[in-house]
Amino acid sequence: DGSGYDLAKMLGHKLVPVVPALVQLRCREKLYRQVAGVRTHGKVTVFIDGTETASDIGELQLTDYGISGIPVFQISRYATRALADEKHAYVLIDFAPDLTDKEFFDLLSERFYENTHGKSAGEALIGLFNRKLSEVLLSEAGIRSELYAGEVARATLHRLVKCVKNFRVDITGSNGMEAAQVCAGGVDTEEIEATTLASKLADGIYFAGEVIDIDGTCGGYNLQWAWSSGFVAGMHAAEEGMSEQR
């Protein structure tokens, strides 16, 4: 509930600013209501002030406010930290991460030019993407969904490949602490004894779990840290108490 941070500050500890982690990200673009509810395979890469910082791949969830899903959770701490530091964060989504740009262009060329069979551009993407997502990708590439696939210029098809492989979204925030699975930030680890988790500033004080500036990705790591740090802190606190009694 955050009270541990207040107690740590009262004892003179410095806090690394606390931000949500393993959380959904909100985006600036207005197109998300068109694709809300879509789940799709993809890769997300977060850039902080233009520098590639982290990436992950898996099932994405597109919502009416932005992006979600395990891959987004994995990179979210970098975005929320950047925003807290007043830095710019954006994400590039690759909706066809298992294919190179050339391989995906060749696949589209086959669907648009060689095996069109009278299909429209929208119909040419059936089986590749959810219909709602296809419409957004085509629109971003400047292609009308009802246009005969064979009439799409090769240069325009290259533009579609870029939209699919490097779909940019600007991050404006996250869904907040109430939606986050964990938080990043807390008591600076430089002020805690590494082997006992005792405070270096206040006698008889031990720290554990999320109150410390330690967080991990999805996969049980944060739970393991909570249990292990709680055991270590509790064991050494008990030993100290017994030593004082003696």
Phi, psi and chi 1 to 4 in degrees:
 res  aa     phi    psi   chi1   chi2   chi3   chi4
   1 ASP       -    2.6   63.9   -1.3      -      -
   2 GLY    92.1  -10.1      -      -      -      -
   3 SER   -66.3  -28.1   60.7      -      -      -
   4 GLY   -61.9  -34.7      -      -      -      -
   5 TYR   -66.0  -40.7  -58.8  127.5      -      -
   6 ASP   -63.8  -41.6  -65.1  -29.4      -      -
   7 LEU   -63.8  -41.6  -69.6  170.8      -      -
   8 ALA   -62.6  -41.8      -      -      -      -
   9 LYS   -65.3  -37.4  -74.0 -169.1  -70.9 -174.8
  10 MET   -62.6  -28.7  -70.8  170.6   57.5      -
  11 LEU   -88.2    4.3  -67.2  167.1      -      -
  12 GLY    94.2    7.8      -      -      -      -
  13 HIS   -80.8  148.5  -83.5  -81.5      -      -
  14 LYS   -92.4  134.9 -179.9  176.9   64.0  178.4
  15 LEU  -105.1  133.1  -66.6 -175.0      -      -
  16 VAL   -74.3  127.4  175.2      -      -      -
  17 PRO   -47.6  133.3  -28.6   36.3      -      -
  18 VAL   -89.9  129.3 -179.6      -      -      -
  19 VAL  -132.7  157.2  -63.3      -      -      -
  20 PRO   -65.9  144.7  -16.2   29.6      -      -
  21 ALA  -136.8  163.4      -      -      -      -
  22 LEU    49.0   60.9  -59.0 -173.5      -      -
  23 VAL  -142.1  158.7   68.6      -      -      -
  24 GLN   -71.0  150.8  -52.6   89.7  -18.8      -
  25 LEU  -112.1  137.8  -65.5  175.9      -      -
  26 ARG   -94.1  142.8  -68.4 -176.3  168.7  -89.1
  27 CYS  -124.7  155.9  -56.1      -      -      -
  28 ARG   -75.0  -36.8  175.3  171.8  -68.1  112.7
  29 GLU   -59.7  150.7  -67.0   72.7   18.5      -
  30 LYS   -95.9    4.7  -57.7  -61.6 -176.6 -177.0
  31 LEU   -83.3   -6.3   55.2   85.9      -      -
  32 TYR   -69.1  -25.2  -67.5   98.1      -      -
  33 ARG   -65.0  -25.6  -69.9 -176.9 -179.4  178.2
  34 GLN   -71.6  -27.5  -63.3  173.8 -115.4      -
  35 VAL  -116.6   10.4  -67.4      -      -      -
  36 ALA   -55.5  131.2      -      -      -      -
  37 GLY    95.3   -8.7      -      -      -      -
  38 VAL   -76.9  133.7  171.0      -      -      -
  39 ARG  -113.1  134.4  -67.2  172.9  179.2 -101.9
  40 THR  -154.5  151.5 -175.8      -      -      -
  41 HIS   -72.7  138.3 -177.0   62.1      -      -
  42 GLY  -172.2  171.4      -      -      -      -
  43 LYS  -119.2  135.3  178.0 -178.5  178.6 -178.5
  44 VAL  -117.5  135.3  -72.3      -      -      -
  45 THR  -128.8  125.4  -55.5      -      -      -
  46 VAL   -99.2  136.8   62.6      -      -      -
  47 PHE  -116.7  131.3  -68.8   77.3      -      -
  48 ILE  -113.0  118.4  -52.4  -58.6      -      -
  49 ASP    49.3   39.7  -78.5  -10.4      -      -
  50 GLY    86.5   -3.8      -      -      -      -
  51 THR  -103.0  127.8  -59.7      -      -      -
  52 GLU   -62.8  127.4 -178.5  176.7  -25.6      -
  53 THR  -117.1  -40.3  -55.7      -      -      -
  54 ALA  -162.1  156.7      -      -      -      -
  55 SER  -150.5  160.2   64.9      -      -      -
  56 ASP  -158.0  161.3 -158.3   72.0      -      -
  57 ILE  -133.5  145.4 -170.9  170.6      -      -
  58 GLY   158.7 -155.8      -      -      -      -
  59 GLU   -84.0  119.8 -175.3 -176.5   68.1      -
  60 LEU   -92.8  150.8  -53.2 -179.9      -      -
  61 GLN  -120.9  122.8  -62.6  174.5   32.9      -
  62 LEU   -96.2  128.5  -54.0  179.0      -      -
  63 THR  -120.2  177.1   71.6      -      -      -
  64 ASP   -74.1   -9.2   58.2   -2.4      -      -
  65 TYR  -114.4  -13.7   55.9   78.3      -      -
  66 GLY   163.1 -130.1      -      -      -      -
  67 ILE  -127.2  147.8   52.3  177.8      -      -
  68 SER  -146.5 -172.5 -177.0      -      -      -
  69 GLY   104.2  163.0      -      -      -      -
  70 ILE   -54.8  -46.4  -62.8  -60.2      -      -
  71 PRO   -59.0  -37.1  -22.7   33.9      -      -
  72 VAL   -67.7  -42.1  174.1      -      -      -
  73 PHE   -56.4  -41.6  -71.4  177.3      -      -
  74 GLN   -62.5  -33.4  -55.2  -72.5   47.6      -
  75 ILE   -99.5   -4.8   66.3  167.1      -      -
  76 SER   -63.2  -36.1   61.1      -      -      -
  77 ARG   -59.7  -32.6   56.1  134.7   23.6 -114.8
  78 TYR   -70.5  -38.5  -58.5   99.3      -      -
  79 ALA   -70.1  -46.1      -      -      -      -
  80 THR   -66.9  -36.6   55.1      -      -      -
  81 ARG   -65.1  -42.7  171.7   68.5   65.2 -150.7
  82 ALA   -61.5  -44.3      -      -      -      -
  83 LEU   -65.1  -37.1  -66.3  175.0      -      -
  84 ALA   -65.0  -30.5      -      -      -      -
  85 ASP   -89.9   10.6  -67.1  -19.8      -      -
  86 GLU    60.5   38.7  -62.0 -175.3  -16.9      -
  87 LYS  -104.8  164.0  -63.8  179.8  179.6  179.1
  88 HIS   -92.5  132.3 -179.4 -121.6      -      -
  89 ALA  -125.7  133.0      -      -      -      -
  90 TYR  -140.6  160.6   69.4   88.4      -      -
  91 VAL  -123.6  137.0  167.9      -      -      -
  92 LEU  -102.5  126.4  -70.8 -176.4      -      -
  93 ILE  -104.2  130.7  -56.5  175.8      -      -
  94 ASP  -107.6  108.7 -177.1  -10.4      -      -
  95 PHE   -83.8   -1.2  -70.5  108.9      -      -
  96 ALA  -137.1   61.6      -      -      -      -
  97 PRO   -69.3  -15.6   28.3  -36.6      -      -
  98 ASP   -86.7   -2.3  -59.6  -34.5      -      -
  99 LEU  -124.8  145.1  -60.6  174.4      -      -
 100 THR   -73.4  169.8   65.2      -      -      -
 101 ASP   -57.5  -45.0  -73.6   20.1      -      -
 102 LYS   -64.8  -43.6 -177.8 -177.8 -176.9  -53.7
 103 GLU   -62.7  -38.9  -71.0  170.1  -21.0      -
 104 PHE   -71.7  -37.8 -171.4   63.9      -      -
 105 PHE   -62.6  -41.3  178.9   80.1      -      -
 106 ASP   -63.2  -38.8  -69.7  -16.9      -      -
 107 LEU   -64.3  -44.3  175.1   61.4      -      -
 108 LEU   -66.6  -39.0  -69.4 -176.0      -      -
 109 SER   -59.0  -40.5  -64.7      -      -      -
 110 GLU   -64.3  -41.4 -178.1  178.7  -29.6      -
 111 ARG   -75.2  -35.5  -76.5  170.8  167.4 -104.8
 112 PHE   -87.1  -32.9  -84.8   68.0      -      -
 113 TYR  -114.3  -41.0  -54.3  135.0      -      -
 114 GLU   -89.3  -37.9  -62.1  171.3   28.7      -
 115 ASN  -123.1   46.9  -61.8  -45.1      -      -
 116 THR   -71.3  -46.3   53.2      -      -      -
 117 HIS    50.4   40.0  -55.5  -58.8      -      -
 118 GLY    78.6    9.6      -      -      -      -
 119 LYS   -73.6  153.1  -65.4 -166.7  -67.6  -73.3
 120 SER   -83.1  171.5   66.0      -      -      -
 121 ALA   -60.6  -41.3      -      -      -      -
 122 GLY   -63.4  -41.3      -      -      -      -
 123 GLU   -69.0  -27.5  -69.3  169.6  -24.6      -
 124 ALA   -67.7  -19.3      -      -      -      -
 125 LEU   -97.8    1.0  -64.8 -178.2      -      -
 126 ILE   -60.9  132.1  -69.9  175.7      -      -
 127 GLY    95.9  -18.1      -      -      -      -
 128 LEU   -94.3  -45.3  -66.9  179.9      -      -
 129 PHE  -137.6  158.3  -51.9  111.0      -      -
 130 ASN   -56.8  144.4  177.2  -79.4      -      -
 131 ARG   -56.0  -43.1  179.0 -175.7   57.5   79.5
 132 LYS   -63.8  -39.2  -67.2 -166.0  -68.9 -175.1
 133 LEU   -69.1  -38.9  178.6   57.7      -      -
 134 SER   -58.6  -42.6  -68.3      -      -      -
 135 GLU   -63.0  -39.8  -69.5  176.5   -3.8      -
 136 VAL   -67.6  -43.7  166.8      -      -      -
 137 LEU   -64.4  -42.1  -67.4  170.8      -      -
 138 LEU   -64.2  -42.2  -71.6  169.2      -      -
 139 SER   -62.4  -43.1  176.4      -      -      -
 140 GLU   -63.8  -30.1  -70.2  -67.5  -53.0      -
 141 ALA   -86.7   -2.9      -      -      -      -
 142 GLY    78.3   30.2      -      -      -      -
 143 ILE  -115.0  126.1  -57.3  171.4      -      -
 144 ARG   -73.5  131.6  -70.7 -177.8  -67.6  108.6
 145 SER   -59.0  -34.0  178.6      -      -      -
 146 GLU   -84.9   -5.1   66.5  -85.8   12.8      -
 147 LEU   -64.3  139.7 -179.6   67.9      -      -
 148 TYR   -58.8  127.3  172.1   53.9      -      -
 149 ALA   -55.2  -39.4      -      -      -      -
 150 GLY   -67.0  -14.9      -      -      -      -
 151 GLU   -89.2   -5.4  -66.2 -179.6    0.9      -
 152 VAL   -74.2  123.7  176.4      -      -      -
 153 ALA   -66.8  151.8      -      -      -      -
 154 ARG   -62.9  -36.7  -65.9 -177.6   70.7   83.7
 155 ALA   -63.0  -37.4      -      -      -      -
 156 THR   -69.5  -36.1  -54.7      -      -      -
 157 LEU   -65.4  -36.4 -157.5   61.0      -      -
 158 HIS   -62.1  -36.5  -84.8  -67.0      -      -
 159 ARG   -65.8  -37.3 -168.0  158.7   64.0 -123.1
 160 LEU   -64.6  -40.8  177.2   57.9      -      -
 161 VAL   -58.7  -43.3  170.1      -      -      -
 162 LYS   -62.8  -40.5 -176.1  177.5  179.8  179.5
 163 CYS   -63.4  -41.4  -72.1      -      -      -
 164 VAL   -70.6  -42.0  170.8      -      -      -
 165 LYS   -87.3  -21.3  -60.2  -75.1  -68.6  176.9
 166 ASN  -140.0   62.9  -65.9  -82.1      -      -
 167 PHE   -83.7  112.0 -167.2   88.7      -      -
 168 ARG   -91.0  135.5  173.9  168.8  168.8  157.0
 169 VAL  -131.8  132.9  -66.7      -      -      -
 170 ASP   -91.8  128.2  -71.7  -70.0      -      -
 171 ILE   -87.2  128.5  -53.6  -57.3      -      -
 172 THR  -109.4  -15.0   59.4      -      -      -
 173 GLY   169.2 -165.7      -      -      -      -
 174 SER  -133.2 -179.5   73.4      -      -      -
 175 ASN   -81.7    3.2  -88.1    4.4      -      -
 176 GLY    90.3  173.0      -      -      -      -
 177 MET   -60.8  -35.2  -70.7  -67.2 -171.3      -
 178 GLU   -66.9  -20.3   65.8  -80.2    0.5      -
 179 ALA  -102.9  -12.6      -      -      -      -
 180 ALA   -77.3  146.0      -      -      -      -
 181 GLN   -80.6  -22.8  -67.7 -175.7   18.2      -
 182 VAL  -158.8  171.2   70.8      -      -      -
 183 CYS  -125.4  156.0   60.3      -      -      -
 184 ALA  -109.1  143.4      -      -      -      -
 185 GLY   108.0  178.8      -      -      -      -
 186 GLY   129.4 -157.5      -      -      -      -
 187 VAL   -62.7  129.6  178.1      -      -      -
 188 ASP   -61.2  128.0 -166.1  -32.8      -      -
 189 THR   -64.2  -21.0   54.9      -      -      -
 190 GLU   -66.3  -17.2  -66.3  -65.0  -40.2      -
 191 GLU  -102.5   13.5  -61.5  177.1  -11.7      -
 192 ILE  -128.5  136.1  -61.0  173.9      -      -
 193 GLU   -65.8  127.1  -66.4  -70.8  -11.6      -
 194 ALA   -65.7  -36.0      -      -      -      -
 195 THR   -87.7  -24.5   55.9      -      -      -
 196 THR  -114.9  -15.4   64.9      -      -      -
 197 LEU    63.7   24.7  -59.3 -177.0      -      -
 198 ALA   -81.3  148.6      -      -      -      -
 199 SER   -67.8  137.7  166.4      -      -      -
 200 LYS   -83.9   -8.7  -66.9 -179.3  179.7  179.7
 201 LEU  -108.2  -25.8  -53.5 -178.5      -      -
 202 ALA  -134.4  124.7      -      -      -      -
 203 ASP   -65.4  141.4  -68.8  -20.9      -      -
 204 GLY    77.6    8.9      -      -      -      -
 205 ILE  -109.0  132.6  -61.3  -62.0      -      -
 206 TYR  -129.2  148.7  -65.4   79.4      -      -
 207 PHE  -119.3  153.3  -65.3  106.1      -      -
 208 ALA  -154.6  159.8      -      -      -      -
 209 GLY    65.0 -146.7      -      -      -      -
 210 GLU   -70.1  -12.0  -71.4 -174.3   64.5      -
 211 VAL   -66.9  -20.3   76.1      -      -      -
 212 ILE   -91.8  149.8  -56.2  175.1      -      -
 213 ASP   -75.2   67.8  179.1   29.2      -      -
 214 ILE  -140.6  128.5  -69.2  177.5      -      -
 215 ASP  -148.1  154.0   62.2  -74.1      -      -
 216 GLY  -127.2  178.1      -      -      -      -
 217 THR   -81.1  179.8   55.3      -      -      -
 218 CYS   -64.4  152.9  -64.7      -      -      -
 219 GLY   127.6   10.9      -      -      -      -
 220 GLY    95.1   -1.7      -      -      -      -
 221 TYR   -66.6  -38.4  -56.8  107.8      -      -
 222 ASN   -69.9  -36.9  -66.9  -69.8      -      -
 223 LEU   -64.3  -43.8  -71.6  170.5      -      -
 224 GLN   -62.1  -40.3 -175.7   62.0   58.6      -
 225 TRP   -63.8  -40.9  165.5 -115.2      -      -
 226 ALA   -61.5  -47.7      -      -      -      -
 227 TRP   -66.5  -47.9  -62.4  -34.5      -      -
 228 SER   -66.7  -44.8  -62.0      -      -      -
 229 SER   -67.7  -35.8   61.7      -      -      -
 230 GLY   -63.2  -40.3      -      -      -      -
 231 PHE   -64.9  -47.9  174.5   81.5      -      -
 232 VAL   -63.6  -48.0  169.9      -      -      -
 233 ALA   -62.5  -44.8      -      -      -      -
 234 GLY   -64.2  -41.7      -      -      -      -
 235 MET   -62.1  -46.0  178.2  178.0   65.4      -
 236 HIS   -74.2  -32.1  -74.3   95.3      -      -
 237 ALA   -64.5  -40.8      -      -      -      -
 238 ALA   -66.0  -41.3      -      -      -      -
 239 GLU   -62.3  -40.6  -72.1  178.0   -7.3      -
 240 GLU   -65.1  -41.3 -179.2  178.9   -5.8      -
 241 GLY   -63.4  -41.5      -      -      -      -
 242 MET   -67.0  -37.9  -68.8  172.4   61.6      -
 243 SER   -64.0  -38.7  176.6      -      -      -
 244 GLU   -68.1  -35.2  -70.6  178.2   -8.8      -
 245 GLN   -67.2  -35.5  -71.0  178.6    6.3      -
 246 ARG   -70.1      -  -73.4 -164.2  -65.9  -93.2
